[in-house]
Amino acid sequence: MAFPNVSDIIATTIEQRSGEIADNVSNNNALFKRLSQKGRIRPVSGGRLIYEELAFAQNANGGWYSGYDVLPVGASDVISAAEFSFKQLAVPVVVSGLELLQNSGKEEIIDLVEARLGVAESTMANLLGTGAYSDGTGSGGKQLTGLDAAVPADPTTGTYGNINRATSPANNFWRSQISTVTITSANVLSEMNKMWAKCTRGTDRPDLIMAGSTVWALYLGALMSIQRFVDSNTANLGFPSVKFMDADLVLDGGIGGAATATNFYFLNTKYLSLRPHKDRNMVALSPDKRSPINQDSQVQILGWAGNMTCRGAQFQGRITGA
């Protein structure tokens, strides 16, 4: 006979595998994998907004002194916070009444659920991976606030994290580095060197460079005589990659890749985070059965809520080529 509690099986299976699902999502994307490695996937427990504290200026009281000089002790407001709204993502797992009838016995239903969950996991991974490059305006402003907001093509305009980048000079610290240039095999290395220097402050420097397919090929062509590939089993990220300075340079412009073909993203992931809600990180939205009143089916929903955040925009860079 057909096993009737398929929604219960889906819900409990999602709950049991929620950590595994989250790992699979992060492992599917080099940026999320690096954030995971550096402890930058930081769950948030609640609240109306997600806050990222940041220092926007030096302490004005600091300075040299001699002997009995009077030291300044005035209030120095140098800490603020960027604000990010929660974004929500859902992937329904649906089983029709006919499929229930066609699958007899508990084991058959579990196999069906496993197959549907596998598709749901890959769908969620792809949606989050695409969202990682978005500006947050997709799907009517419901999409993840990704790199096109953190490292935009024009960092002198618009509001990001509720901080207006157009306000100068007060908010210049919130502007990422940008270079708009036609990348060729002749200038790719020099342009990358310039961007590296723009994004570096002491030991703060890019540790991950995401490359679109066109500029990736140009970079490899420029290194053809000396290139050194890192085996995917031993690379820091687990992705086939090459090095630029001491940063991993990873292609994200192949099949299903979301990076623009002519763009390099120079990322200092110390200042980037993925902030899922602790109670909505690849979990079933409800343990109860969901049955449409006008359809012969049962539904469970794999859900995620949170956002991608930044607390150091000036350390991020982008070469947007033609």
N, C-alpha and C positions, 0 to 999 in steps of 0.2 A: 504494500500500500504506500501511497505518497506520504512523505514525512511532513507534517503540517506546520512545524514551527521554524520555517526557514528564516523569518525575520529575526527570531531569537538567535539562531546560529550566526547570521550575518553580524548582528550587534556584538555578540560575545567574541566572535573571531576578530572583528575590528579592534575591540578593546584589548584583547590578548596581544594583538600584533601592532598596536599603536606605536610603540617604540621602534619596532622593526620597520614599519612604514615610514616613519620620520627619517630613520637612517637611510632607507632606500632613496628617499627624496633628496637628502643632502648629498648622497653619493652620486647622484645623477647629474650634479651641477658643480663645476669646479669652484665657483664662488661660494656656494653654500658649504661645500666640503672644507674649504679653507676656514670659513667662519666657524665651522664645527671644531676643527682642529685647534683653533686659537681660543676656544671657549666663548665665541661671540654669538652663539645661539643662546639667547638669554630669555627664558620665559618670564612673562609678566603676570602678576596675580590678579589684576583687575584695574579699575579706574576708568574714567571717561576717555582719557587720552594716554598715549605712551610718551613718557618724557625721557629725553636724553640730556643730562647736565653737560655743560661745556664751559670752558674758560675762554672768554673773548678778548681779554686784555691782560697786560701785566699789572702787578700790584704797584700803584703809583707811589707808595711809601718807600719802595726799595731805592737804595742809593748809597754812595760812599760817604763815610764820615771820618772824623778825626777827634780823638780824645773825648772832651765833654760836650761835643756838639749835641744840640737837641735833635732827637730823632722824630720824624713825623709819624703820627699814629692815627691819622684821620681815616674815616671809613673809606674803604676801597671796594666798590662794587664791580667785581670782575667775573662773576659766575652768573650764567643764565641757563636756560633750558630750551631745547627745540621740542616742539610738540608734534606728535604724529597720531593720526586717527587709526582706529582698528579697521582692518580690511578683512572680509570674510570670503571663504572659498568652500564650496560644497561639491561633492561628486556623488550623486545618488547611485545606489546599487539596487537594481530592480530585477525581480523574478516574476514571471507571469504565471497565471493559474495553469495554463497549458503545460509549461515547463515543469510545474510541480507534479502534474499528472504523468508526464512522460518520464520523470525520474522517480524510480521506486526505491525505497530504502534510504536510511540515513546517510550511508556512505556516498551514494550518488549525489545527494543534495550537497554534501560537504564539498565534493569535487566541483560541482557547479559554482558554489559560493567562492571557492578558492580561485577559479578562473575569473569570475566577475571582479573579485577584489584585486586580482593582479592587474586587470584593465583599469580599475579605479585608481590604484596606486600610480601607475604610469601616467594616467591622465592628470592627476594632481601634481606629479613631478613636472610634467611638461607645462602646466599652467603656471606653477610657481617659477619655473625656469624662464618662461617668457616674461612673467611679471617682474623678474629681477632686472630687466632692462627697460621697463616701462617708466612713464612719468607720473603714473597714478591716476591719469584721466580716463583710461580705458574703461569700458563697460559703465559709462556714466559716472566716472570718478570712483568706482568700486574696486579697481585693480590695485595690486600691490604698488607701493611708492618705491620704484626701483632706481636704477642708475641714471636713467634719463632725467630724473629729478635731482638726484644727488650730484651728478656730474653732467649738467646739461650742455647743449651746444652753445648756449649763451648764458653764462653764469652771472651776468650783470642785471638780469631782469627776473621778475617773478618772485613768488613766495615759496619757500621750502621750509618745512618744519615750523611754520608760522613766523618765520623770520624773512623780512623783505630784503632781497639781495640788491635791489635798486638803491637802497639807502646808503649813500657813500659820504664820508669814509667810514661811518660807524659800523657798517655791516660788511665791510670788505673781507673780513676774516671768514665770512660764510660763502665766499666765492671760490669755486673749484678752478683748477688751471685748465686752460683751453688753448688748442692750436688748430687752426683751420688751414690745411695745406694739401696740395695734391701730392700724395705719397708715390714715389717711384723707387725702383731698385737702387738708384743713384743717391737718393737723399733719405732713405728710410732710417738708416742708422744715425745720421746726424740729427734728424728730427726727434727720434726717440731719446737721444742723449739730452737734447734741450728740454724735453718734457720731464725726464728723470730729474734734472737739476731743478726745474720749477717746483716739483713735488717733494723735494728733500729738505729737511731741516735737522741737521745733526744726525742722530740715529733714526729719526723718523724718515722713512723712505718707502716707496712702493714695494710690496712683497708679492703682488699678483698682477699680471697683465693679461687681460682678456682681449683676444684679437679676432676680428672678422676674417672671413676666408681670403679676401683679396690682400689685405695687409699682412696676414700670416704668411702667404706665399711669397710676398715681396721680401719679408724679413728672412725667410729661409733661403731665398735666392741670394740675398746679400751675404749670407754666411756659408754658402755652399762649400767653400774650400776648407772651412774650419769648424763647421757645425758639429755639435755634440748632442745626440739625442739621449734623453733619459728614459730608461726602460720603464714601462707603465707599472711594473710590479715593484719597482724601487723608488719611483718618483714620490716626492713629498705629498702630492695630491692623489696619486693613483691614476692620473691621466697622462697620456703621452704628451710630453712637454719639452721645451728647450728653455734655456736661461737667457735672461737679459740682465746684466749686472748680477745681483744675487736673487732676482725675482723669478718666479715661475711664469713663463709665457705660454698660455694655453689657447688653443683654437676653440672658439665657440661659434663657428659659422658653418659647420658641416650640416648634415641631414638633421633637420629640426633645431639647428642652432639659432639663437635669438639675437646674437650680436650683429650689428650692421656691418656689411662686408668691408667697408673702408674705414672702420673705426678701431683705434686702440683705446682701451680703458686702463689707465695706470692707477691701481688701487692700493691704498694702505688700509688693510683690513682690520688694523688695530682700532680704527675709528668707525667701522661699519658693524652693524649687528642685524641679525634676524630675531625678531621679538614675538614669538608665538604666545598666545594665552595658555597658561598652564593647564587649563581644563578644556582646551579646544585645539589640540595639536595632533591632528590625524586620528580623531576618535569618532565613534558613532554619536550622532547628535541626540539620539534617544534610544533607550533600551526597549521601548514599546514598539509594537507593530504599527506600521503605517500602511493603510490600505485605502486607495482612492475609492470614493463612493461610486464612481461611474466606470471603474475598470476592474478587471479580474487580475490583480497583481498585488505584490507586497514589496515594500521599499524600505531600505535603510540608507542613511546618508553619512558618508565619510566627510567630516568637517574640519576646517582649520580657520583660525582667526589670529590676527596679529598684523605686523607690518615690518618692513625693512627700514632701518633707521641709520642715521649718521650723526656723529658728534665732532667731526673734523673735516669739513668740506674742503678747506684749503689744501689738504694733503692728498686730494684725489685729482686726477688729471685725465684729459681726453684729447686724443688727436682725431679729429673728424676730417677725413680726407675726401677728395673728389674722385 
